[in-house]
Every structure is written in structure tokens, then in C-alpha cells.
């Protein structure tokens, strides 16, 4: 099957001139400011198809039986559906960018990077509004300039997510999928970890580690995403035909600046899921204590720690990843690209972890930090934590990552121009094309939107258009019909004629 995938990134946010301000308030400012300045569109998110408390193990903890009605202007729930088909909104105390549905790991990597463009534009909008002494929120003073970070920890005990999503066949046994992926998720951090100064949830122990997220997981499997996190998250919210598909919601990854790390995070995982669905057996790689090993791997910068398997064997993280590598196969040229990168970086890491500096995030960050320590800066010096933070600043003018790119010391896989295009244009080959195109062309007529539907204002009421198939509603299928539509009613008629389900609700 075509495996659609994508990312969700909760960005860190700070207001250096007003550190006492609530991040809930400032996050709302940056979402609403983008909507007001960049798109001019405000409409609510359609929660009708949401089920965040349904568990893949067969039960539902939902707290309500009806669809919640959420005021899209309320503090902390601001929401924008973007021209590229993504969702940009406030999640807890963070601005979150949820990328559109993509057909390949490379495409998903590009659309993940497009989120940085969106957030940088929002930060620029906030700065300009502050200069004009204008607030986009009623009864709130203007938001001061903000800094946005693509990281996962605040240094005070909180961790926020960089999630991945992978569509899989409902015929796949979820228990087998989970068991197959746990050793992989524990060990893939040596390739895709973002690096972090501090160990423990509050960074109470000095030192550097491989992963930003490893210290925040406490059980192998769980439905929770903010507390009692599990290496495998069991949320069963497919955003597609629930009888045909599931959506693996992965919460254990770090937020990556490195394009190679992001490609591998998505591509390696998709290949392992492919193998599981093809019947490949990974049961011999089961770990005796995966939660303890998750932290042990993250804290070992030499990559020599030997993980204890359930059968008593001891293997390093790279040896376990090599076992996965031997059992996955490429289905197309995109997969071959992932496998080539997988082989390259694991070879470098086996030779010397710092040999992967300039390609992967954590070795690059560790090389920067260790160079200061070699010059006498003590491990507990706040300057080292500042280097950690500045690496993840998404503003190219201030970011250490972007400075390395400009200096030719960090590999990139795609041009800034292509990422800019992805910030404004939806993928042509998924249903994200219809979502992005409609909210761009018919913004004033959109009453609500979600991953699976668009509600448009038409004469006499609303028309809710379903877009259930992730591989449908593409530019090839609907480009001519949508392009010919002169207004919302004509658009709905064209989509209905093309076979999309339409539910009409008359004005009361």
C-alpha cells in the first residue's frame, strides 16, 4: 500500500523581553497573527472525526459522546489551516505545525522543514505588530517579539513533542507491530537523536546525551502523550477509513534540524513498518527492559553500551539497527535513497560518532559543545546549554544550525527555495492538495475544516464535503474541476460530481 506519513512539531517559544508572559498567550498570538497577516482566514477546526482517546488495543476513554464545540477565537485554541494543507494551531502552551499528508519520507522531510518557514513568518508578523503597537487578541496587549525553537525540552522538567504519523493497514496485528518497533525506537536515537545538555527530566545531572526525549518515557506502551508516556503510543485515530487503515502515532522522536536525520527518522521507520506488514519477524530482538535501555542508550556517547535482550544476548544499538537493516527491503528509488543514507551514517557512527558531525544533529551539536569543554569551559557552565538552545533556533540569522549550513559544515538535501514552495503549496498527490487549494482560493467561504472534511458556506446553509481517502482528491483528479469553479456552490457541485460525499445542512 502507499504509506502516507507526516510530522507534527510543537515548537518552543520564548519572549526574552517579557519572560513572565504565559506561553499559552504568546502561542495564541503567533497563530492568530499569522492567520490575520498572512492568510486573512479564520475558521474553526471540525472536531467531528476526532477520537484522541480511542485506543488501538480495543477500548475508548472518550469523555464525551457528542462533538465538542470549540470557539476558534478562545485563548489557547487558535487554529489555521494553511495553503499547503497543513494545520497550524495552539497545542497546550506551544504553537504546533502539523504537516500535510505525504507519500514519501523525502517529501515529508521537506514539508516538515516548511513548518520552520511558517513559524519564522509568524515571528516576523509579531515583531511588526509589536512595532505598530497592535494586538491581534482582544483584551490583550501586543505580544512582544518572540523566539522560536525546534527542540523538545524547556530545561525545567517539561518536554513537548515532535510526533510522526504512519498510515498502516488495519489487517496488521497492532500487538505484533508494537513489539517489532520497540527495540527499533529504543535504538534509532543513535541516528536521529537531536542531542541535549542535561540528563534527567529537569536536567538535574550535568552532561550531554543523544536524545532530547529519552528521559521522559516510563513504560513500553501507553495511550498518554504528556504523562506516563509509552515508547509505543496506542492512539487509534486513523483520520481515514477506520475499517481499512490505522495511523501509528509516534511520540518518541526528537525534533530534528538536520535534513538527513529527518529523512532517516521517517524513512527508516516506514521501511520497518513495510517489513512488519510483509510478515518479517523481529521477535528475536525483544529487549529485557526497553525503558531502562532507552535512557542507557541516550546517555552513552560512545555507542558501546550493550543492550540486554529478552533471550539473554547483549548487542549494541548499532548492532540492533544492523539487524533491522538486514531485514528491510526497498520498494522504489525513494527507499533506496533512505537505505543508502542509513548505511552511510551507521558506518560513520561505528567508526567514530563524531565522524557523523555535519550530517546528523547530535554529533554536530556534541562536536560544538565538546570543543568549548576542551578549551576549559566546565560541563555545568550555562554557556553550553545556550549552545544547545541556539542550535535549535529556527531564525536563520541567529541559529547555530543555519550558521553551519552557510559555512558549508552541515549537509542539506533540499534547497531553501523548495522549502519555501512547500510552505505555500500543498502536495499534489494526496488529499492535502484539495484542502490547501480550497482554503487558499475560497477562504471566505470555508466555515470549518479537518483532515477528512471541508465545510463550505453555500446559499441556504452549509455543505460538508468529505475527503476520506488519503490518496484521493489529488491535483490530477480534481485540478480541472476545482480550477473551473467560480464560487463555493460551483465547487461543491463539482466535488459531488467527482464522487466526494457531500452532506448539506440548511440554515435554521
ABEGO torsion letter per residue (X at the ends): XBBBBBBBBBBBBBBAABAABBAAAAAAAAAAAAAAAAAGBBBBBBAAABBAABBAAGBBABABABBBBBBAABBGABBBBBAAGBBBBBBEABBBBBBBBBABAAAAAAAAAAAAAAAAAAAAAAAAAAAAGBBABBGBBBBBBBBBBBBABAGAGBBBBBBBBBBBBAABBAAAAAAAAAAAAAAAAAAABAEBBEBEAAGABBEBBABAAAAABABABBABAABGBBABBABBBAGBBAAABBBBBBAABBBBABAAAAAAAAAAAAAAAAAAAAGBBAAAABBABAAAAAAAAAABAAGABBBBBAAGBBBBAAAAAAAAAAABBBABAAAAAAAAAAAAAAAAAAABAAAABGABAAAAAAAAAAAAAAAGBBAABAAAAAAAAAAABABAAABAAAAAAAAGABBBABBAAAAAAAAABBBAABAAAAAAAAAAAAAAABABBBAABBBBBBBGEBBBBBBABAABGBAAAAAAAAAABABAAAAAAAAAAAGBBBBBBBBX
